[in-house]
Amino acid sequence: MTKNPTYLDHNATTPLRATALNAVMSVLSEVGNPSSIHSFGRRARKHIETARQQIADSLDVSSGQVFFNSGATEGNNTILKGFSGQRILMSAIEHSSAIDCTVSRNLVPVTVDGVVDLNAFEQMAHDIRPALVSIMLVNNETGVIQPIAETSRIAKSVGALVHCDAVQAYGRIPFTREELGVDFLTLSSHKIGGPQGVGAIITSPGITLPKLLEGGGQERRSRAGTENTAGITGFGAAAAEASSKISDFQKLGLFRDKIEEQILKSPSVKIYGQNGPRVANTTFCTINRVSGETLLMAFDIEGIAISSGSACSSGTVKPSHVLRAIGDAMGINTGHSLASLRISLGHTTTEKDIEHFIKVWNTIGTRLLKD
Ligand code: PMP
């Protein structure tokens, strides 16, 4: 690996926070199944309940509304499969872990700014009368913030329950479950500086969580399987820190703007969602007439990690479903001659990283981005 690499792929995963690492390491060195009634088990249980309270506090819910699992892919599958066979209305830009796990769904289009089209949503909600509405709070590719309070209000007016994938919003913009008016929220630990392989679903009071895994009474009989005690403890520590430092995250907007000012000097670059409400850390752009893979490799050789969009769909040369959905609104075919790049900053990003990126962009630009 290049000396002093620059990591600008925080939407894929963000480095572990020191507090989370310490929490994980100390619990990993202990023994105890949290379901055991002896003192070792009770100590493990205590770690989990501390983390549950930390997450509950960060979203202004009670600890009984927090259910741990293995991450947001499981969270999204739990909710969407729980409604299988019933009508589901979701946006066309949901994460693949939501969009790919149900067939009984209708997709709401987005506007040219990558925001769910509220008029279309309202019309479809009245026509379809869904049992569940599922719309993410922040899109993982564009960083665009979705109008969840409005979509929830419309969903409730037609009697639907509401699910929201809040993975890319948690720790980045302030919100509570109640403000969003949702019944199920999915969260992932590794997007906020906790360990990978841990997540949670937050429910509204009195709502029963659908069951994905059977065969054990863990998580108040909702999710079978021995809990990942160390991971959950790290998630709790990361949640407490990230939610107390949202204002630091928002300062990343200054770095993001510097990058955008620079890359927009090339007329072949288009930034998506720039006119919509966005989280502070994400730039998603397309570049005409170059290959995304060539660009990513050129950056990688220079020690800069960025992505061609969602990490879960990269490795394919097709444009992502998010880009296609925005392209549909713009009336353009995003399938040809377009490379897409996602640059996402995070809690470890420094001024030096931005300078490094801009320097490499300019070098690569003179080679690859000439019009
Ligand atoms: N939803 C969104 C919006 C995401 O960005 C991701 C991670 N790429 C997931 C769900 C899946 O989360 P996990 O990695 O915890 O399974």
Boltz pocket constraint, residues with backbone or C-beta under 6 A from the ligand:
constraints:
  - pocket:
      binder: B
      contacts: [[A, 11], [A, 12], [A, 70], [A, 71], [A, 72], [A, 73], [A, 74], [A, 76], [A, 95], [A, 97], [A, 136], [A, 138], [A, 139], [A, 140], [A, 165], [A, 167], [A, 168], [A, 187], [A, 188], [A, 189], [A, 190], [A, 197], [A, 198], [A, 199], [A, 311], [A, 312]]
      max_distance: 6.0
